[in-house]
Amino acid sequence: MRAPLLLCLTLLASLAQAAEPSATLEGPTAGWRYAGLLDRSENPAVAYPTPPIDRGGQRNRTLIEGRLANIGQVRQPHRLVVNGNPLPLYTDDQGRFVRPYAFGAGSNGVEVVSGDGKTLRRVQFYEANTHRTPARLRVVLGWDDPKAELDLHIVTPDGQHAFWADPVMSNGGGLDTDSVDGPGPEMFTMTAPLHGTYLVYVNYWGNLGAGGYNFDAGSNQNEVITSQISLVFNENTVNEKRETFIVPLRAIGELLLVKSFNF
């Protein structure tokens, strides 16, 4: 009797282990990296959930690609934590995800976290391309509704305005990533910030469905969209500081001032 019982217990344990949530990351890979020599991301194509037109400045951009398996029916969205910036993570029907990110020089980390808070996969890599100057000012926007389109707007001390229609500024700042397929990230970067007052806004622009963009109230997924804005100073240095803001959005057209700060 013992042998069949042990066999059953072993099979049950194997099935339970096989059903555990897991994640794979095809890129970026861990270790030492010199982008420009090994990285071929100058014209990235993001494919979830629909091929978007990414209007950002395309500086220092890398795709984060991978797959989630056995994720079950977790109520909370999974998260992609990049250099400490948590972003809601959604997948296609096969569990695949592809998101753009603009990495700076130095140590970078990518972590996939399940909806119940478990770390599924983590990679650390060192970007050795010194031409990639670390960002002294970074603003990262993400949100928890894949059927909504939110936009990041930044006004710099000289009065320039970076947003989806005009992503690159003459002062060296601009949107590195302007994700147009939900749920972000959108990223603003300056390596040599001007002194003065900055304004950070978030706009609920519209919704995204099978037929493309629309302005139909209620065609998004959540009644209240929770956006998260991370303000990061001196990223990837010993002097790094960050602030995080949680901003709810309810109606298409809302434009909210998230933060006014002096640099």
Residue pairs with C-beta under 8 A, 6 or more apart in sequence:
18 70
19 70
20 70
21 68
21 69
21 70
21 71
21 72
21 114
21 118
21 120
22 68
22 69
22 70
22 120
22 121
23 66
23 67
23 68
23 69
23 112
23 120
23 121
24 66
24 67
24 69
24 121
25 64
25 65
25 66
25 110
25 112
25 121
25 123
26 65
26 66
26 67
27 62
27 63
27 64
27 65
27 66
28 62
28 64
28 103
28 108
28 110
28 123
28 125
29 123
29 125
30 123
30 124
30 125
31 125
31 126
32 125
32 126
32 128
33 39
33 125
33 126
33 127
33 128
33 129
34 127
34 128
34 129
35 41
35 60
35 62
35 103
35 127
35 129
35 132
36 129
36 131
39 62
41 61
41 62
41 63
42 58
42 61
43 58
44 54
44 58
44 61
44 62
44 63
44 100
45 51
46 52
46 54
46 63
46 98
46 99
46 100
46 179
46 181
47 98
48 90
48 91
48 92
48 96
48 97
48 98
48 99
48 181
49 90
49 92
49 146
49 181
49 182
50 181
50 208
51 181
52 179
52 180
52 181
53 180
54 100
54 177
54 178
54 179
54 180
55 164
55 165
55 167
55 175
55 178
55 180
56 100
56 167
56 174
56 175
56 176
56 177
56 178
56 187
57 167
57 168
57 174
57 175
57 176
58 176
59 102
59 174
59 176
59 189
60 102
60 103
60 104
60 132
60 176
61 100
61 101
61 102
61 176
61 177
62 100
62 101
62 102
62 103
63 98
63 99
63 100
63 101
64 80
64 82
64 97
64 98
64 99
64 100
64 101
64 110
65 96
65 97
65 98
66 96
66 97
66 112
66 121
67 91
67 94
67 95
67 96
67 97
68 78
68 89
68 91
68 95
68 97
68 112
68 120
69 95
71 78
71 91
71 95
71 114
71 115
74 114
74 115
74 116
75 115
76 115
76 116
77 88
77 89
77 90
77 115
77 144
78 88
78 89
78 90
78 91
78 112
78 113
78 114
78 115
79 86
79 87
79 88
79 89
79 112
79 113
79 115
80 86
80 87
80 88
80 89
80 97
80 99
80 110
80 111
80 112
80 113
81 87
81 109
81 110
81 111
81 112
81 113
82 101
82 108
82 109
82 110
82 111
82 185
83 103
83 108
83 109
83 232
83 235
83 236
84 109
84 230
84 232
84 242
85 140
85 142
85 185
85 230
85 232
86 113
86 142
86 228
86 230
87 99
87 140
87 142
87 183
87 184
87 185
87 228
88 142
88 143
88 144
88 146
88 183
88 184
89 97
89 99
89 112
90 97
90 146
90 182
90 183
91 97
99 179
99 185
100 177
100 179
100 185
101 177
101 185
101 187
102 176
102 177
102 187
102 189
103 127
103 132
104 127
104 132
104 133
104 134
104 135
104 235
104 236
105 127
105 128
105 129
105 130
105 131
105 132
105 133
105 134
105 236
106 126
106 127
106 134
106 236
106 237
107 124
107 125
107 126
107 127
107 236
108 124
108 125
108 126
108 127
108 236
109 122
109 123
109 124
109 125
110 122
110 123
111 119
111 121
111 122
111 123
112 119
112 120
112 121
112 122
113 119
113 120
114 120
133 191
134 191
134 234
134 235
134 236
134 237
135 189
135 190
135 191
135 232
135 235
135 236
136 190
136 191
136 192
136 193
136 233
136 234
136 235
137 173
137 188
137 189
137 190
137 193
137 198
137 232
137 233
137 263
138 187
138 188
138 189
138 230
138 231
138 232
138 233
138 235
139 152
139 154
139 187
139 188
139 189
139 200
139 229
139 230
139 231
139 232
140 184
140 185
140 186
140 187
140 229
140 230
140 232
141 150
141 152
141 184
141 185
141 186
141 187
141 202
141 227
141 228
141 229
142 183
142 184
142 185
142 186
142 227
142 228
143 150
143 182
143 183
143 184
143 225
143 226
143 227
143 228
143 249
144 183
144 222
144 225
144 226
144 227
145 182
145 183
145 220
145 221
145 222
145 225
146 182
146 183
146 208
146 221
147 182
147 207
147 208
147 209
147 219
147 220
147 221
148 182
148 183
148 204
148 206
148 207
148 208
148 220
148 221
148 222
148 225
148 249
149 180
149 182
149 205
149 206
149 207
149 208
149 213
150 182
150 183
150 184
150 186
150 202
150 203
150 204
150 205
150 225
150 227
150 249
151 163
151 164
151 178
151 186
151 202
151 203
151 205
152 163
152 175
152 178
152 186
152 187
152 188
152 200
152 201
152 202
152 229
153 161
153 162
153 163
153 199
153 200
153 201
153 202
153 203
153 255
154 161
154 162
154 163
154 173
154 188
154 198
154 199
154 200
154 201
155 161
155 198
155 199
155 201
156 162
156 169
156 171
156 173
156 190
156 194
156 196
156 198
157 194
157 195
157 196
157 197
157 198
157 263
158 171
158 194
158 196
160 169
160 170
160 171
160 173
162 168
162 169
162 173
162 174
162 175
162 188
163 175
163 203
164 175
164 178
164 180
164 205
167 174
167 175
167 178
168 174
168 175
171 190
171 194
172 190
172 191
172 192
173 188
173 189
173 190
173 193
174 188
174 189
175 186
175 187
175 188
176 187
176 188
176 189
177 185
177 186
177 187
178 186
179 185
179 186
181 208
182 208
193 263
194 263
195 262
195 263
196 262
196 263
197 260
197 261
197 262
198 259
198 260
198 261
198 262
198 263
199 257
199 259
199 260
200 229
200 231
200 257
200 258
200 259
200 260
200 261
201 255
201 256
201 257
201 258
202 227
202 229
202 247
202 249
202 255
202 256
202 258
203 253
203 254
203 255
203 256
204 225
204 249
204 250
204 251
204 252
204 253
204 254
204 255
205 252
206 213
206 214
206 215
206 252
207 213
207 214
207 215
207 216
207 219
207 220
207 252
208 214
209 219
215 252
217 251
217 252
223 250
224 248
224 249
224 250
225 248
225 249
225 250
226 246
226 247
226 248
227 246
227 247
227 248
227 249
228 244
228 245
228 246
228 247
229 244
229 245
229 247
229 258
229 259
230 242
230 243
230 244
230 245
231 242
231 243
231 244
231 245
231 259
231 261
232 240
232 241
232 242
233 239
233 240
233 241
233 242
234 240
234 241
243 259
245 258
245 259
247 256
247 258
249 256
